[in-house]
Amino acid sequence: MRADVRGIEIEYETFGEPSGDPLLLIMGLGAQLTLWDEAFCQMLAERGFYAIRFDNRDIGLSSYFDEAGLPDLPSLMMAAAEGRSIELPYRMDDMADDAAGLLEALGIERAHIAGASMGGMIAQTVAIRHADRVKSLVSVMSSTGNPEAPQAKPEILARLMAPPAAEREARIEQTVELARTIGSPGFPFDVERVRERAARDHDRAFHPEGAARQMAAILAQPNREPELARLQVPALVIHGTADPLVPTECGRMTARAISDAELLLIEGMGHDFPPATFEQIADAIRANADRVR
């Protein structure tokens, strides 16, 4: 399904009954809506949610911004490190406004908001910019934009930002190896499941240019901690103890920044959602939603 949101097209899918508790799921860098596993979304529906997963702008089947060209990421990283302003085709605020606009397009006044990785950054920004639309907030494997937060190791970032391989099969294997690198050492790595998902997503929509522009938006993100401190909604921060991409301390910093936040650390989880954690995470999201007064 597709919605006209603020002049662009946003692709989305829903799980559960429209009469259920609305829950907007926001995925991370270069990730399509399919990275919210269908089995996990069904678990959320079973817990009374009307779960909505969608493709962020510039990825999947939502509108692309190819007219903006490819950003010079090394130069943007240097500018960000030096505190210089960065000119971009869009920013995190725009992606947050897309999310709020999708709720409006679907006729949903208020919803629970959950985001993973870059999606957590977007979810936090939705809660800051559109507080009247947010019932509760869940930030998973994400950070606050504080420049003093610990960063991923350079070799991890290099693999994340590597250009895609020339051929389809090589690109799929590249995705599998990235998943293995940033995944959860405390849980089995199901290589066939990951390869099947990588092939499916590649064939659904292959658009690395959009991921590069999303990365530029991440580089330009502000420190949200002062605004997060003013939030008045129940918040849950979920993080793995073995996350090599967004270190665990980033999750602790996020939980400390939000006055009404609870922190759930999952032993052995990296920068992914192992199927063995689905029930625990779905239960935690439901419990956080039930804290709404």
Backbone hydrogen bonds in HBPLUS format (Angstrom, degrees):
<---DONOR---> <-ACCEPTOR-->    atom                        ^
c    i                          cat <-CA-CA->   ^        H-A-AA   ^      H-
h    n   atom  resd res      DA  || num        DHA   H-A  angle D-A-AA Bond
n    s   type  num  typ     dist DA aas  dist angle  dist       angle   num
A0012-TYR N   A0001-MET O   2.90 MM  11  5.50 162.3  1.93 143.8 148.4     1
A0003-ALA N   A0010-ILE O   2.89 MM   7  5.28 158.0  1.94 142.8 149.5     2
A0010-ILE N   A0003-ALA O   2.89 MM   7  5.28 164.3  1.91 154.7 160.0     3
A0005-VAL N   A0008-ILE O   2.73 MM   3  5.31 167.0  1.74 170.3 169.5     4
A0008-ILE N   A0005-VAL O   2.96 MM   3  5.31 164.3  1.98 118.1 123.3     5
A0063-SER N   A0009-GLU O   2.91 MM  54  5.23 154.0  1.97 156.1 153.9     6
A0055-ASP N   A0011-GLU O   2.95 MM  44  5.55 156.3  2.01 150.2 156.8     7
A0013-GLU N   A0053-ARG O   2.86 MM  40  5.50 154.6  1.93 162.7 168.5     8
A0053-ARG N   A0013-GLU O   2.99 MM  40  5.50 154.2  2.06 153.2 160.7     9
A0015-PHE N   A0051-ALA O   2.82 MM  36  5.04 142.9  1.96 145.8 153.7    10
A0051-ALA N   A0015-PHE O   2.87 MM  36  5.04 131.6  2.11 150.8 155.9    11
A0020-GLY N   A0017-GLU O   2.80 MM   3  5.35 165.2  1.82 122.3 127.0    12
A0021-ASP N   A0048-GLY O   2.94 MM  27  6.17 164.7  1.96 156.1 153.4    13
A0050-TYR N   A0021-ASP O   2.80 MM  29  5.35 160.9  1.83 121.3 123.2    14
A0112-HIS N   A0022-PRO O   2.92 MM  90  6.14 174.4  1.92 148.9 147.2    15
A0023-LEU N   A0050-TYR O   3.04 MM  27  5.89 157.0  2.09 139.1 134.1    16
A0052-ILE N   A0023-LEU O   2.85 MM  29  6.11 156.4  1.91 169.4 168.1    17
A0024-LEU N   A0112-HIS O   2.82 MM  88  6.22 162.6  1.85 167.1 164.5    18
A0114-ALA N   A0024-LEU O   2.90 MM  90  6.14 166.1  1.92 177.2 173.6    19
A0025-LEU N   A0052-ILE O   2.82 MM  27  5.88 170.8  1.82 169.0 165.8    20
A0026-ILE N   A0114-ALA O   2.81 MM  88  6.16 158.5  1.86 154.8 161.8    21
A0116-ALA N   A0026-ILE O   3.02 MM  90  6.50 152.2  2.10 166.9 174.8    22
A0031-ALA N   A0028-GLY O   3.06 MM   3  5.42 165.5  2.08 130.0 130.4    23
A0035-LEU N   A0032-GLN O   3.01 MM   3  5.91 173.2  2.01 127.4 129.6    24
A0036-TRP N   A0033-LEU O   3.06 MM   3  5.89 165.1  2.08 121.6 126.2    25
A0040-PHE N   A0037-ASP O   3.02 MM   3  5.20 117.8  2.42 100.4 115.6    26
A0041-CYS N   A0037-ASP O   2.93 MM   4  6.31 158.1  1.98 155.3 162.1    27
A0042-GLN N   A0038-GLU O   2.91 MM   4  6.16 151.6  1.99 147.8 155.5    28
A0043-MET N   A0039-ALA O   3.05 MM   4  6.34 146.7  2.17 139.8 148.5    29
A0044-LEU N   A0040-PHE O   3.05 MM   4  6.44 150.3  2.14 147.6 155.5    30
A0045-ALA N   A0041-CYS O   2.98 MM   4  6.33 154.2  2.05 146.0 153.1    31
A0046-GLU N   A0042-GLN O   2.90 MM   4  6.19 151.3  1.98 146.7 154.6    32
A0047-ARG N   A0043-MET O   3.17 MM   4  6.43 124.7  2.49 134.5 148.1    33
A0047-ARG N   A0044-LEU O   3.02 MM   3  5.08 139.0  2.19  97.4 109.7    34
A0049-PHE N   A0044-LEU O   3.16 MM   5  5.64 159.4  2.20 144.7 141.3    35
A0048-GLY N   A0045-ALA O   3.01 MM   3  5.27 150.8  2.10 115.8 115.6    36
A0058-ASP N   A0063-SER O   2.71 MM   5  5.59 158.9  1.75 161.3 159.9    37
A0062-SER N   A0059-ILE O   3.24 MM   3  6.01 158.6  2.29 146.4 146.6    38
A0068-ALA N   A0065-PHE O   2.98 MM   3  5.80 162.6  2.01 122.4 127.9    39
A0069-GLY N   A0066-ASP O   3.02 MM   3  5.50 161.7  2.05 114.9 120.6    40
A0076-LEU N   A0072-ASP O   2.95 MM   4  6.21 156.5  2.01 153.9 161.7    41
A0077-MET N   A0073-LEU O   2.80 MM   4  5.99 156.0  1.85 158.2 164.2    42
A0078-MET N   A0074-PRO O   3.06 MM   4  6.31 154.6  2.12 144.6 150.9    43
A0079-ALA N   A0075-SER O   2.90 MM   4  6.15 159.1  1.95 148.1 154.2    44
A0080-ALA N   A0076-LEU O   2.85 MM   4  6.01 159.5  1.89 149.0 154.6    45
A0081-ALA N   A0077-MET O   2.97 MM   4  6.12 157.9  2.02 144.0 150.0    46
A0082-GLU N   A0078-MET O   3.03 MM   4  6.23 140.6  2.19 142.1 152.3    47
A0084-ARG N   A0079-ALA O   2.85 MM   5  5.04 150.9  1.94 155.8 151.8    48
A0083-GLY N   A0080-ALA O   3.08 MM   3  5.01 156.5  2.14 100.6 107.8    49
A0094-ASP N   A0091-ARG O   3.02 MM   3  5.35 122.3  2.36 103.4 116.8    50
A0095-MET N   A0091-ARG O   3.25 MM   4  6.70 152.7  2.33 148.2 155.6    51
A0096-ALA N   A0092-MET O   2.89 MM   4  6.18 151.5  1.97 150.8 159.3    52
A0097-ASP N   A0093-ASP O   2.86 MM   4  6.12 152.2  1.94 146.6 154.7    53
A0098-ASP N   A0094-ASP O   2.95 MM   4  6.24 141.0  2.10 139.0 149.6    54
A0099-ALA N   A0095-MET O   3.17 MM   4  6.49 154.9  2.24 141.6 146.8    55
A0100-ALA N   A0096-ALA O   3.03 MM   4  6.39 165.0  2.05 154.5 157.6    56
A0101-GLY N   A0097-ASP O   2.78 MM   4  5.84 148.8  1.88 139.8 149.8    57
A0102-LEU N   A0098-ASP O   2.80 MM   4  6.11 140.7  1.96 147.6 158.0    58
A0103-LEU N   A0099-ALA O   3.27 MM   4  6.65 156.5  2.33 146.2 151.1    59
A0104-GLU N   A0100-ALA O   3.10 MM   4  6.45 157.6  2.15 146.0 152.1    60
A0105-ALA N   A0101-GLY O   2.85 MM   4  6.09 156.0  1.91 146.3 153.0    61
A0106-LEU N   A0102-LEU O   2.96 MM   4  6.18 141.2  2.11 146.0 156.0    62
A0106-LEU N   A0103-LEU O   3.15 MM   3  5.12 126.1  2.46  93.4 107.3    63
A0108-ILE N   A0103-LEU O   2.88 MM   5  5.06 167.2  1.89 154.3 150.1    64
A0107-GLY N   A0104-GLU O   3.02 MM   3  5.04 158.8  2.07 104.2 110.4    65
A0111-ALA N   A0133-ARG O   2.81 MM  22  6.18 155.8  1.86 152.8 153.2    66
A0135-LYS N   A0111-ALA O   2.79 MM  24  5.36 168.1  1.80 129.7 132.3    67
A0113-ILE N   A0136-SER O   2.94 MM  23  6.18 168.6  1.95 150.4 153.4    68
A0138-VAL N   A0113-ILE O   2.80 MM  25  6.21 140.8  1.95 154.4 162.5    69
A0115-GLY N   A0138-VAL O   2.96 MM  23  6.36 156.0  2.02 158.2 163.0    70
A0140-VAL N   A0115-GLY O   2.87 MM  25  6.05 162.5  1.91 164.9 167.6    71
A0119-GLY N   A0116-ALA O   2.75 MM   3  4.52 133.5  1.96 136.1 124.0    72
A0117-SER N   A0140-VAL O   2.83 MM  23  6.19 160.3  1.87 160.9 165.2    73
A0120-GLY N   A0117-SER O   2.82 MM   3  5.10 134.8  2.03 105.3 118.2    74
A0121-MET N   A0117-SER O   3.31 MM   4  6.83 147.7  2.42 146.6 155.0    75
A0121-MET N   A0118-MET O   3.02 MM   3  5.03 117.6  2.42  95.3 110.6    76
A0122-ILE N   A0118-MET O   2.94 MM   4  6.34 155.0  2.00 150.0 157.3    77
A0123-ALA N   A0119-GLY O   2.79 MM   4  5.98 158.1  1.84 143.5 150.0    78
A0124-GLN N   A0120-GLY O   2.91 MM   4  6.10 160.4  1.95 147.6 152.2    79
A0125-THR N   A0121-MET O   3.05 MM   4  6.27 153.3  2.12 141.4 148.9    80
A0126-VAL N   A0122-ILE O   2.80 MM   4  6.16 147.1  1.90 151.2 161.4    81
A0127-ALA N   A0123-ALA O   3.03 MM   4  6.33 160.5  2.07 150.3 154.7    82
A0128-ILE N   A0124-GLN O   3.02 MM   4  6.33 140.8  2.17 141.0 152.2    83
A0129-ARG N   A0125-THR O   2.82 MM   4  5.95 172.3  1.83 155.7 157.5    84
A0130-HIS N   A0126-VAL O   2.70 MM   4  5.30 152.2  1.78 148.1 154.7    85
A0133-ARG N   A0130-HIS O   2.88 MM   3  5.61 164.2  1.91 125.1 130.5    86
A0134-VAL N   A0131-ALA O   3.25 MM   3  5.34 163.9  2.28 107.5 112.4    87
A0137-LEU N   A0234-PRO O   2.98 MM  97  6.39 161.6  2.02 156.8 162.5    88
A0236-LEU N   A0137-LEU O   2.86 MM  99  6.33 146.7  1.98 148.1 159.1    89
A0139-SER N   A0236-LEU O   2.90 MM  97  6.35 157.5  1.95 161.3 168.5    90
A0238-ILE N   A0139-SER O   2.93 MM  99  6.29 158.2  1.98 147.0 154.1    91
A0141-MET N   A0238-ILE O   2.81 MM  97  6.24 158.2  1.86 157.4 164.3    92
A0224-ARG N   A0144-THR O   2.88 MM  80  5.44 170.9  1.89 165.5 165.5    93
A0149-ALA N   A0146-ASN O   2.99 MM   3  5.53 167.8  2.01 120.7 124.1    94
A0156-ILE N   A0153-LYS O   2.93 MM   3  5.35 132.3  2.16 111.3 124.4    95
A0157-LEU N   A0153-LYS O   3.15 MM   4  6.55 159.9  2.20 155.8 161.6    96
A0158-ALA N   A0154-PRO O   2.85 MM   4  6.04 154.1  1.92 148.7 156.5    97
A0159-ARG N   A0155-GLU O   3.20 MM   4  6.30 152.6  2.28 133.4 139.3    98
A0160-LEU N   A0156-ILE O   2.99 MM   4  6.27 155.5  2.05 147.9 155.3    99
A0161-MET N   A0157-LEU O   2.91 MM   4  6.09 150.6  2.00 150.2 157.2   100
A0162-ALA N   A0159-ARG O   3.42 MM   3  5.17 163.1  2.45  97.2 101.8   101
A0171-ARG N   A0167-GLU O   2.88 MM   4  6.12 150.1  1.97 152.8 162.4   102
A0171-ARG N   A0168-ARG O   3.05 MM   3  5.07 116.7  2.47  95.1 110.9   103
A0172-ILE N   A0168-ARG O   2.94 MM   4  6.27 153.4  2.02 153.5 161.0   104
A0173-GLU N   A0169-GLU O   3.02 MM   4  6.31 162.0  2.06 148.9 153.2   105
A0174-GLN N   A0170-ALA O   2.90 MM   4  6.08 146.0  2.01 140.9 150.9   106
A0175-THR N   A0171-ARG O   2.99 MM   4  6.28 150.2  2.08 145.2 152.2   107
A0176-VAL N   A0172-ILE O   2.97 MM   4  6.32 153.6  2.04 148.1 155.8   108
A0177-GLU N   A0173-GLU O   2.94 MM   4  6.17 159.3  1.99 149.4 154.0   109
A0178-LEU N   A0174-GLN O   3.01 MM   4  6.25 150.5  2.10 143.0 151.1   110
A0179-ALA N   A0175-THR O   2.94 MM   4  6.17 160.5  1.98 148.7 154.1   111
A0180-ARG N   A0176-VAL O   2.92 MM   4  6.21 149.2  2.02 144.8 153.7   112
A0181-THR N   A0177-GLU O   2.93 MM   4  6.10 151.4  2.01 141.9 149.5   113
A0182-ILE N   A0178-LEU O   3.00 MM   4  6.26 160.9  2.03 159.0 161.8   114
A0183-GLY N   A0179-ALA O   2.92 MM   4  5.44 117.1  2.32 135.2 148.3   115
A0271-HIS N   A0182-ILE O   2.72 MM  89  5.42 160.9  1.76 168.7 167.3   116
A0187-PHE N   A0184-SER O   3.22 MM   3  5.63 166.9  2.24 116.9 118.4   117
A0186-GLY N   A0268-GLY O   2.96 MM  82  3.86 153.3  2.03 136.7 129.1   118
A0194-VAL N   A0190-ASP O   3.03 MM   4  6.31 164.0  2.06 157.9 162.7   119
A0195-ARG N   A0191-VAL O   2.84 MM   4  5.97 157.8  1.89 146.7 153.3   120
A0196-GLU N   A0192-GLU O   2.91 MM   4  6.01 161.0  1.95 147.2 152.3   121
A0197-ARG N   A0193-ARG O   3.03 MM   4  6.24 159.1  2.08 146.7 152.3   122
A0198-ALA N   A0194-VAL O   2.88 MM   4  6.08 157.3  1.94 147.5 154.3   123
A0199-ALA N   A0195-ARG O   2.94 MM   4  6.16 158.7  1.98 151.1 156.0   124
A0200-ARG N   A0196-GLU O   2.98 MM   4  6.16 162.8  2.01 147.8 152.8   125
A0201-ASP N   A0197-ARG O   2.89 MM   4  6.06 166.1  1.91 154.3 157.8   126
A0202-HIS N   A0198-ALA O   2.91 MM   4  5.99 154.1  1.98 142.4 150.2   127
A0203-ASP N   A0199-ALA O   3.01 MM   4  6.20 160.9  2.05 149.7 154.0   128
A0204-ARG N   A0200-ARG O   2.92 MM   4  6.09 137.1  2.11 140.5 153.1   129
A0205-ALA N   A0201-ASP O   3.07 MM   4  6.24 167.5  2.09 153.3 154.2   130
A0210-GLY N   A0207-HIS O   3.21 MM   3  5.80 136.0  2.42 112.6 121.4   131
A0212-ALA N   A0208-PRO O   3.11 MM   4  6.44 149.5  2.20 148.0 155.7   132
A0213-ARG N   A0209-GLU O   3.18 MM   4  6.56 152.9  2.25 144.8 151.3   133
A0214-GLN N   A0210-GLY O   2.90 MM   4  6.19 152.0  1.98 149.1 157.8   134
A0215-MET N   A0211-ALA O   2.88 MM   4  6.12 151.3  1.97 144.7 152.5   135
A0216-ALA N   A0212-ALA O   3.07 MM   4  6.39 148.6  2.17 140.9 149.1   136
A0217-ALA N   A0213-ARG O   3.13 MM   4  6.48 147.9  2.23 141.2 149.1   137
A0217-ALA N   A0214-GLN O   3.06 MM   3  5.04 117.2  2.47  93.4 108.7   138
A0218-ILE N   A0214-GLN O   3.03 MM   4  6.44 147.5  2.14 146.2 155.3   139
A0219-LEU N   A0215-MET O   2.96 MM   4  6.31 157.7  2.01 152.3 157.8   140
A0220-ALA N   A0216-ALA O   3.15 MM   4  6.40 138.7  2.33 141.4 151.7   141
A0221-GLN N   A0218-ILE O   3.09 MM   3  5.20 164.7  2.11 108.7 113.3   142
A0227-GLU N   A0224-ARG O   3.06 MM   3  5.46 116.0  2.48 111.2 126.2   143
A0228-LEU N   A0224-ARG O   2.82 MM   4  5.94 160.8  1.85 162.2 168.2   144
A0229-ALA N   A0225-GLU O   3.03 MM   4  6.12 147.7  2.14 149.0 155.3   145
A0230-ARG N   A0227-GLU O   3.05 MM   3  5.41 150.2  2.14 106.9 115.9   146
A0231-LEU N   A0228-LEU O   3.13 MM   3  5.38 167.5  2.15 111.4 115.3   147
A0235-ALA N   A0260-ASP O   3.19 MM  25  6.00 163.7  2.21 141.9 137.4   148
A0262-GLU N   A0235-ALA O   2.92 MM  27  6.34 147.0  2.03 139.8 147.0   149
A0237-VAL N   A0262-GLU O   2.80 MM  25  6.13 163.9  1.83 167.9 173.2   150
A0264-LEU N   A0237-VAL O   2.77 MM  27  6.10 167.9  1.79 168.7 170.5   151
A0239-HIS N   A0264-LEU O   3.02 MM  25  6.48 155.1  2.09 159.7 163.5   152
A0266-ILE N   A0239-HIS O   2.91 MM  27  6.27 157.8  1.96 149.2 156.5   153
A0241-THR N   A0266-ILE O   3.11 MM  25  6.04 154.3  2.18 142.5 139.7   154
A0242-ALA N   A0269-MET O   3.00 MM  27  5.43 154.4  2.06 149.9 146.3   155
A0250-CYS N   A0247-PRO O   2.87 MM   3  5.69 150.8  1.96 124.2 131.8   156
A0251-GLY N   A0248-THR O   2.89 MM   3  5.33 129.0  2.16 110.6 123.2   157
A0252-ARG N   A0248-THR O   3.19 MM   4  6.65 154.7  2.25 148.4 155.8   158
A0253-MET N   A0249-GLU O   2.85 MM   4  6.08 157.0  1.90 149.0 155.0   159
A0254-THR N   A0250-CYS O   3.01 MM   4  6.21 149.6  2.10 139.2 147.3   160
A0255-ALA N   A0251-GLY O   2.98 MM   4  6.27 161.5  2.02 151.8 156.0   161
A0256-ARG N   A0252-ARG O   2.95 MM   4  6.19 153.4  2.03 147.6 155.2   162
A0257-ALA N   A0253-MET O   3.00 MM   4  6.12 139.5  2.16 139.9 150.4   163
A0257-ALA N   A0254-THR O   3.16 MM   3  5.12 125.1  2.48  92.6 106.8   164
A0261-ALA N   A0258-ILE O   3.33 MM   3  5.39 142.1  2.48 122.7 116.2   165
A0269-MET N   A0266-ILE O   3.23 MM   3  5.74 168.3  2.25 130.8 131.8   166
A0277-THR N   A0274-PRO O   2.81 MM   3  5.56 165.3  1.83 127.4 132.6   167
A0278-PHE N   A0275-PRO O   3.10 MM   3  5.31 162.2  2.13 110.7 116.3   168
A0281-ILE N   A0277-THR O   2.93 MM   4  6.07 168.5  1.94 166.6 169.7   169
A0282-ALA N   A0278-PHE O   2.84 MM   4  5.96 165.0  1.86 156.4 161.2   170
A0283-ASP N   A0279-GLU O   2.91 MM   4  6.03 160.3  1.95 150.3 155.8   171
A0284-ALA N   A0280-GLN O   2.99 MM   4  6.17 152.1  2.07 142.0 149.9   172
A0285-ILE N   A0281-ILE O   2.94 MM   4  6.19 155.6  2.00 151.4 157.2   173
A0286-ARG N   A0282-ALA O   3.04 MM   4  6.25 158.3  2.09 146.6 152.5   174
A0287-ALA N   A0283-ASP O   2.89 MM   4  6.13 158.2  1.94 148.7 154.8   175
A0288-ASN N   A0284-ALA O   2.95 MM   4  6.14 153.8  2.02 144.9 151.8   176
A0289-ALA N   A0285-ILE O   2.98 MM   4  6.20 158.5  2.03 146.4 152.4   177
A0290-ASP N   A0286-ARG O   2.95 MM   4  6.19 145.9  2.06 145.1 154.8   178
A0291-ARG N   A0288-ASN O   3.04 MM   3  5.28 156.7  2.10 106.0 113.4   179
A0292-VAL N   A0289-ALA O   3.15 MM   3  5.78 167.7  2.17 116.7 120.3   180
